[in-house]
Amino acid sequence: YPGALFSDLIAYAGLKGERSALEVGIGTGQATGPILATGCRVTGLDLGDRMIAYCQKRFSGMPGFQAECVSFEDFDTQETYDLLYSATAFHWVPPEVGFPKAYRLLRPGGTIALFWNHPFVGRAEDPLHREIQRAYRRYRPGTAAPREFAEPDCSRYRDLLEEYGFAEVQYRLYHRTRVMDGASYLALLNTYSDHRSMEADARTGLLREIREAIEAFGKSITIYDTVDLYLGRRV
């Protein structure tokens, strides 16, 4: 995630030593280090025991870190937090459950911060991306063509934060590009649930044709990332 996102989040939340944060969906800890670096204590939640073990090892030298293998819905605590945040994970929590619980777990004045990364590789002017879309039409017919995330899409989470009582709601967009070789891009695709759920032969064929297209068009692919951040405060 972009460094500017963490700078904005930390400034909004006023994070410094002796603060506490709850991270929903810790994954491999991509969003954990920058918060720990402020001196803030972080409790990370995840349903994947391997993710928990990985992060416990990764942050073993940081006494402010702890993790629990539990869903946010089932997480039971009497503690309240200065920050509750989630990186590309809060969409798994039903809004009618997640937002009221987040509000309850925050101290007065505490911050909720939700953010997502939306990688996009479908810009029409790029012949490689047109070839990749042909592969998708062969192996996933009927699937809508990808659409680049844009500012009007921010209304959903902005409105949800306001609906569930958060104040001083803000949203921000960050843009970046990444260049990957074929193997790295296929590894990324294999982390996406919609690709992992494909029938095995279809997934193998799709990934093969994508890799062949990347090899034929310069041996690399450009990914356009849009990251959306939503901030709100408990009153």
N, C-alpha and C positions, 0 to 999 in steps of 0.2 A: 504494500500500500504506500502511496506517496507520503514523503516526509511532511509535506505541507498539511496533509490531513491531520496528522498527529499534533503538529504545532497548533492548529486551529482548535482541535478537541481539547488539548491540555490547557490552552489559554481560556477557553470558554468555561471549563470545569474548575479552573484555578487549582490544578493538581500540584501538590508538593508533598514533602515527607509527612508521614503520620496520617495520610488519607488512605481510604480503602476502596477497592473496586471489585466488582463482580463481572466476569467475562462469560457470556453465554455462547457456547460453541467454540471452544478454544482451538480445536483442530491441531495444527502443528505449531501453534504459538506465534504466527506471523504478526498478530496485533498485540501480543503480550509484552514483548521486550520493551517497546517504547513507553508503555505505561509503568512497568517496573523501574525503568530508568529514572523516573521522576522521584523515586523513593516511596511510591505508593505501594501498599500491599494489594496483591491480586489473588482472588480466588477464581479459578477457572473451572467451568463445567463442560462436560462432553459425554456423549453416550458411547464413544469408542474407547474401550479400555487400552487399545494400542496408542491412541492419541494421548491419553492421560499419562501412560508410561513414558512416552517419548518426551512430553513436556516436563515431566518430573525430572527426567535426566537432563534435558536441555537447560533447565533453570535451577538445577540443584545447588548452584553456588549463590543463589539469591534467597535469603531467608524470608523475604516478604511474599514468597509464592507458595500456594497450595492448590491442589486440584481434586475434584471429586467426579467419579464416573456416575453421573445421574443426569436426567433431563431437567431442563429449567422448570417444567411443570411439576416435577416430583421433588425438586430441591426444597428442603425444609430447614429453615434457620430462623432464629430470633434476631440475628444481626441485621443492621441496616448499613447502607453504603453511601459513599460520596459520589460514586460513579457506577453506573451499570452500562456496559457496552457489549456490542456484538458485531463481529465482522463476517459478513456474507453467511449468516446463520439464522437470524431472527425470523425469517420467512417460514421456518419450519414450526414455529410456535403459533398456535391459533391466536389471532389478535384479541379475541374476547377473554383469553386467559393471560396472554403475555403482557399486555399493556397495563391492566390493573395490578398484576403482581409486581411488575417493574416499579410502578408508582409506590406500592407499599414498601418495597425493599429499599427505596431511596430515603435518605434523610431530607428534611426540609432544606431546599436550596440545592439538593443533589441533582446530578446531570444524567440524563439518558443520552447515549450516543450510538446510533445504528448506522452501519455503512455496508456497502456492497460493491463488488467489482463486476463490471459488465464488459467482458472482452468481446470484440467484434472483428470479424475478418471478411465482411461481405461487401466492401465498397465496390460499386459496379464498374468503376473505371479500371480496376485491376484484373487483367486476364486470368491470373492465378485464381483469384476468388471466384470468377465465373466458372472456371473448370471445377473447382471444389463444389460449387452449387449443383453442377451437373451430376457429380457423384452422389450428392445427397438425394437428388430427385430419383436416381436409380435405386438406391438402397433404403430410402425413407420417403417413398412417394406420399404425397399429400401433406407433408410437413411444410408449414409456412416458412417462407424465406426469412432469414434473420433480419432484425431491425435494430439499428443503432439506438442505444439508450439516449434520451434527450430530456431537456428540462421539463417539458410537460408531464413526463413520467414521474416526477418528484411529488406530484400532488397527493398520491396515495398515502405515503408515510407521513408527510406533513400534516395531512388531514387527520390521520389516525392519532398522532401525538396530541393534536388539539382536542380531538373528540374525547380522549381519555384523561384530559385535565392538565396536560403539561403546558407550561408557560414559556414565553421567550423562544418559541420554536423557530429554528433556522434550518435551511438546507444549503448545501454547497456541492458543486461539481468539480471534479479534478480530471484532467485528461493527460494521457501519456501513451507512448507507443513502445512496443517491444518487438524485437526481431528474433525469431527462433528457427533452428534447423528442423528438418522433418521429424527426427526422432524425438526432439523435445516437444514439438507440437502434438505428436501422437500421444506422448505421455500425459500431456495436459488434457487432451480429449478423453483419455481413459479415466480421468478423475470426475467426469461429468456424469451425473446419474442417468440422464436420458440416453447417453451412449452406452453406459454399462448395462442398461436394461435391454438393449437390442438383442435380437436373436444372434447367436454366436457367428454363424456363417455370414450374415448380413454385416455385422460389425467388422469382421475380418476383411470382407470385400471393400467396405467403405474406407477403412483405414489404409488399406493397400493402395487404393486409387488416390486418396489424398496425399499419401507419401510420394507416389509416382508423379503427381502433379507438381508438388513442391520441388522434386528433383528436376523436373523438366523446365521449371520457371525460375531458375536462379538459385535453387537449393536453400532458400529461406522464405519465411512468411512473416509479414508484418501484422501485428495484432494491435488494434486500437482500443485501449482501455478507457472506459468512463467509470469513475468511482463517485458514488453519491453518498453524502454524509448528512445525517439528520441529527439535530441537537435539540434538546428540550430540558426544562427544569421543573422539578417538583416544587410546588409553592407551599 
